[in-house]
């Protein structure tokens, strides 16, 4: 049993708990991290010390509560079977157990406590029965939160310790080459095994303790491997799956030739995921969630990183992208942000995400880490199940072949992402097909190079529209469900729109009647000509950049009319001197006494921009390789900050 270093670490981390009455240790880690294996190994380790009074009970198992009590009474108390058979009441079993464990020290491993109330209550009852002071109690769960609910205090809780290089190699070889021993390999074979197990390094799930690699272990490590092993850890389940893949598919190949196979496959775990039931373990966990939790998990796993990165690249000066992702997600799920965060905390207890409202990344943003294998599962699930009729199905088409494999009713889709479908994009988003997607809530089209027209007629439930790098797209059309009534269907449902790098777009979506729109970003759409004024009482974010010619500014919504606006970013290319407009506003005696002074100021800035000529937008001769810019940046917060900047003289002004 390959848990030597982890066993050594775990045995040294038990801490006396006054409530339990004995030293305890809470271990957490996602599916496949080896919690049950380590629990059983600790039973073996402590068996002699506690005269075989050791027991491992798994709350996630199919055993009933009564059967778990009987198992503890048998293993910890030595009660014979005929007596156990006469115990029919939980309270009677707990009383016998209490009398026993208070007299003599025992080792009890309560494994896989879940967020389910019955699981939590059962674990709490066992912890509260009162143990002999020399006993040791182990508690494990997929989630840190579940542990800390039962054992408050950081001293009682730790993530699963890291596997050493040697331990990872042993787990891999047990599946890949059962007849081989890690100690019998040549130096070259060790290096090949090191390259294999390097594929199974994933982000750590916390401050994971590990033993330092010894001299022999370092023979497994490349320089890159050595660097990565400091902040990443081996996943036992992935090691076993990869080993099984090598045994099944290249069993006739000598170990030294495994290196060739690694070099031919940049992401070998993708093949492993398709060929091995590693996903079935996570799928079982996923299927136990409520459908709304399943969809929330998929949104977090697949959309969050892309959403934050894309928006950071668009308006990198604003550091609230993840909070605004929460706002976007909350509207998508029809809940408030505080309710959404509670749902994320509930999902964290399942171990599928690791949301902590107190955690921040380097930029001061809340983070929602998703373990790597769960990200892999989300991508597999979305790709393979997207068109097969599952209630919460997504369509994530990574190739035309993947698109053609889908056979389920399209009306089941609630999320659809299409990218880089150069040959099939026109057929995929044809008007007839759009009408079949009447339950679709999110539509993302990325890099579909052949798409020229997009008619969204029939998408009556669409909430988020994202069109990115569609180089040939000319026209986007919105139509209400009735074809004539502009107050129903998509006009009522559409909440957020992103148009980005659409070089040929001349007629964008007519958003004038989209009464629920709260988030609009149009960037690098140089030929767009139909940007019309619109009434958007719920608009919170408005970003406009790379829109020419300048007369389009006359069609931008009047800032004073956007009651809910919290963020405005406007960038216009050209050498426009903003000083006269700034001076004119600052010299007014009354502007800072107005009800909405910043909105009034922005309106005057826009008026000034509309009055300039094309010559003002042309670059100066000495800077003919740089078009210059004007930026108006307003972020309503406690300070209600407004920045006006122009490149003509490097002028900028904060209000």
Secondary structure as the mmCIF struct_conf table of DSSP 4:
data_model
#
loop_
_struct_conf.conf_type_id
_struct_conf.id
_struct_conf.beg_label_comp_id
_struct_conf.beg_label_asym_id
_struct_conf.beg_label_seq_id
_struct_conf.end_label_comp_id
_struct_conf.end_label_asym_id
_struct_conf.end_label_seq_id
HELX_RH_AL_P HELX_RH_AL_P1 UNK A 4 UNK A 11
TURN_TY1_P TURN_TY1_P1 UNK A 12 UNK A 12
STRN STRN1 UNK A 15 UNK A 17
TURN_TY1_P TURN_TY1_P2 UNK A 18 UNK A 21
STRN STRN2 UNK A 22 UNK A 28
TURN_TY1_P TURN_TY1_P3 UNK A 31 UNK A 32
BEND BEND1 UNK A 33 UNK A 34
HELX_RH_AL_P HELX_RH_AL_P2 UNK A 35 UNK A 47
TURN_TY1_P TURN_TY1_P4 UNK A 48 UNK A 52
STRN STRN3 UNK A 54 UNK A 58
TURN_TY1_P TURN_TY1_P5 UNK A 59 UNK A 60
BEND BEND2 UNK A 61 UNK A 62
HELX_RH_AL_P HELX_RH_AL_P3 UNK A 65 UNK A 77
HELX_RH_AL_P HELX_RH_AL_P4 UNK A 81 UNK A 84
TURN_TY1_P TURN_TY1_P6 UNK A 85 UNK A 86
HELX_RH_AL_P HELX_RH_AL_P5 UNK A 90 UNK A 103
BEND BEND3 UNK A 104 UNK A 104
STRN STRN4 UNK A 107 UNK A 113
BEND BEND4 UNK A 115 UNK A 116
HELX_RH_AL_P HELX_RH_AL_P6 UNK A 117 UNK A 127
TURN_TY1_P TURN_TY1_P7 UNK A 128 UNK A 129
TURN_TY1_P TURN_TY1_P8 UNK A 133 UNK A 134
STRN STRN5 UNK A 136 UNK A 141
BEND BEND5 UNK A 142 UNK A 142
HELX_RH_AL_P HELX_RH_AL_P7 UNK A 144 UNK A 150
BEND BEND6 UNK A 151 UNK A 151
BEND BEND7 UNK A 153 UNK A 153
HELX_RH_3T_P HELX_RH_3T_P1 UNK A 154 UNK A 156
STRN STRN6 UNK A 157 UNK A 159
HELX_LH_PP_P HELX_LH_PP_P1 UNK A 160 UNK A 164
HELX_RH_AL_P HELX_RH_AL_P8 UNK A 165 UNK A 176
TURN_TY1_P TURN_TY1_P9 UNK A 178 UNK A 179
HELX_RH_3T_P HELX_RH_3T_P2 UNK A 182 UNK A 184
HELX_RH_AL_P HELX_RH_AL_P9 UNK A 187 UNK A 198
TURN_TY1_P TURN_TY1_P10 UNK A 199 UNK A 200
STRN STRN7 UNK A 201 UNK A 203
BEND BEND8 UNK A 205 UNK A 207
HELX_LH_PP_P HELX_LH_PP_P2 UNK A 211 UNK A 213
TURN_TY1_P TURN_TY1_P11 UNK A 215 UNK A 216
HELX_RH_3T_P HELX_RH_3T_P3 UNK A 217 UNK A 220
HELX_RH_AL_P HELX_RH_AL_P10 UNK A 223 UNK A 228
TURN_TY1_P TURN_TY1_P12 UNK A 229 UNK A 231
STRN STRN8 UNK A 232 UNK A 234
HELX_RH_AL_P HELX_RH_AL_P11 UNK A 236 UNK A 249
BEND BEND9 UNK A 250 UNK A 250
TURN_TY1_P TURN_TY1_P13 UNK A 251 UNK A 252
BEND BEND10 UNK A 253 UNK A 253
HELX_RH_3T_P HELX_RH_3T_P4 UNK A 255 UNK A 257
HELX_RH_AL_P HELX_RH_AL_P12 UNK A 258 UNK A 264
TURN_TY1_P TURN_TY1_P14 UNK A 266 UNK A 267
HELX_RH_AL_P HELX_RH_AL_P13 UNK A 268 UNK A 275
BEND BEND11 UNK A 276 UNK A 276
TURN_TY1_P TURN_TY1_P15 UNK A 277 UNK A 277
HELX_RH_AL_P HELX_RH_AL_P14 UNK A 278 UNK A 287
TURN_TY1_P TURN_TY1_P16 UNK A 288 UNK A 288
BEND BEND12 UNK A 289 UNK A 289
HELX_RH_AL_P HELX_RH_AL_P15 UNK A 291 UNK A 314
BEND BEND13 UNK A 315 UNK A 315
TURN_TY1_P TURN_TY1_P17 UNK A 316 UNK A 317
HELX_RH_AL_P HELX_RH_AL_P16 UNK A 321 UNK A 332
TURN_TY1_P TURN_TY1_P18 UNK A 333 UNK A 334
BEND BEND14 UNK A 335 UNK A 335
HELX_RH_AL_P HELX_RH_AL_P17 UNK A 337 UNK A 349
TURN_TY1_P TURN_TY1_P19 UNK A 350 UNK A 351
BEND BEND15 UNK A 352 UNK A 352
STRN STRN9 UNK A 354 UNK A 360
TURN_TY1_P TURN_TY1_P20 UNK A 362 UNK A 363
BEND BEND16 UNK A 364 UNK A 364
STRN STRN10 UNK A 366 UNK A 369
HELX_RH_AL_P HELX_RH_AL_P18 UNK A 372 UNK A 385
TURN_TY1_P TURN_TY1_P21 UNK A 386 UNK A 389
TURN_TY1_P TURN_TY1_P22 UNK A 391 UNK A 392
STRN STRN11 UNK A 394 UNK A 397
BEND BEND17 UNK A 398 UNK A 399
HELX_RH_AL_P HELX_RH_AL_P19 UNK A 400 UNK A 404
TURN_TY1_P TURN_TY1_P23 UNK A 405 UNK A 405
BEND BEND18 UNK A 408 UNK A 408
HELX_RH_3T_P HELX_RH_3T_P5 UNK A 410 UNK A 412
BEND BEND19 UNK A 414 UNK A 414
STRN STRN12 UNK A 415 UNK A 419
BEND BEND20 UNK A 420 UNK A 420
TURN_TY1_P TURN_TY1_P24 UNK A 422 UNK A 424
HELX_RH_AL_P HELX_RH_AL_P20 UNK A 425 UNK A 428
TURN_TY1_P TURN_TY1_P25 UNK A 429 UNK A 429
HELX_RH_AL_P HELX_RH_AL_P21 UNK A 431 UNK A 436
TURN_TY1_P TURN_TY1_P26 UNK A 438 UNK A 439
STRN STRN13 UNK A 442 UNK A 446
TURN_TY1_P TURN_TY1_P27 UNK A 449 UNK A 450
STRN STRN14 UNK A 453 UNK A 455
TURN_TY1_P TURN_TY1_P28 UNK A 457 UNK A 458
TURN_TY1_P TURN_TY1_P29 UNK A 460 UNK A 461
STRN STRN15 UNK A 464 UNK A 468
TURN_TY1_P TURN_TY1_P30 UNK A 471 UNK A 472
STRN STRN16 UNK A 475 UNK A 477
TURN_TY1_P TURN_TY1_P31 UNK A 481 UNK A 482
BEND BEND21 UNK A 483 UNK A 484
TURN_TY1_P TURN_TY1_P32 UNK A 486 UNK A 487
BEND BEND22 UNK A 488 UNK A 488
TURN_TY1_P TURN_TY1_P33 UNK A 489 UNK A 489
HELX_RH_AL_P HELX_RH_AL_P22 UNK A 490 UNK A 493
STRN STRN17 UNK A 496 UNK A 500
BEND BEND23 UNK A 501 UNK A 501
TURN_TY1_P TURN_TY1_P34 UNK A 503 UNK A 504
BEND BEND24 UNK A 506 UNK A 506
STRN STRN18 UNK A 507 UNK A 507
TURN_TY1_P TURN_TY1_P35 UNK A 512 UNK A 513
TURN_TY1_P TURN_TY1_P36 UNK A 515 UNK A 516
STRN STRN19 UNK A 519 UNK A 523
BEND BEND25 UNK A 524 UNK A 524
TURN_TY1_P TURN_TY1_P37 UNK A 526 UNK A 527
TURN_TY1_P TURN_TY1_P38 UNK A 537 UNK A 538
STRN STRN20 UNK A 541 UNK A 545
BEND BEND26 UNK A 546 UNK A 546
BEND BEND27 UNK A 549 UNK A 549
HELX_RH_3T_P HELX_RH_3T_P6 UNK A 550 UNK A 555
BEND BEND28 UNK A 556 UNK A 556
HELX_LH_PP_P HELX_LH_PP_P3 UNK A 557 UNK A 558
HELX_RH_3T_P HELX_RH_3T_P7 UNK A 559 UNK A 561
TURN_TY1_P TURN_TY1_P39 UNK A 563 UNK A 564
STRN STRN21 UNK A 567 UNK A 573
BEND BEND29 UNK A 574 UNK A 574
HELX_RH_AL_P HELX_RH_AL_P23 UNK A 579 UNK A 586
TURN_TY1_P TURN_TY1_P40 UNK A 587 UNK A 587
BEND BEND30 UNK A 589 UNK A 590
HELX_RH_3T_P HELX_RH_3T_P8 UNK A 591 UNK A 593
BEND BEND31 UNK A 594 UNK A 594
TURN_TY1_P TURN_TY1_P41 UNK A 595 UNK A 596
HELX_RH_AL_P HELX_RH_AL_P24 UNK A 597 UNK A 610
TURN_TY1_P TURN_TY1_P42 UNK A 611 UNK A 611
HELX_RH_AL_P HELX_RH_AL_P25 UNK A 614 UNK A 617
BEND BEND32 UNK A 618 UNK A 618
HELX_LH_PP_P HELX_LH_PP_P4 UNK A 619 UNK A 620
HELX_RH_3T_P HELX_RH_3T_P9 UNK A 621 UNK A 623
TURN_TY1_P TURN_TY1_P43 UNK A 624 UNK A 625
STRN STRN22 UNK A 629 UNK A 635
BEND BEND33 UNK A 637 UNK A 639
STRN STRN23 UNK A 641 UNK A 646
TURN_TY1_P TURN_TY1_P44 UNK A 647 UNK A 650
STRN STRN24 UNK A 651 UNK A 654
#
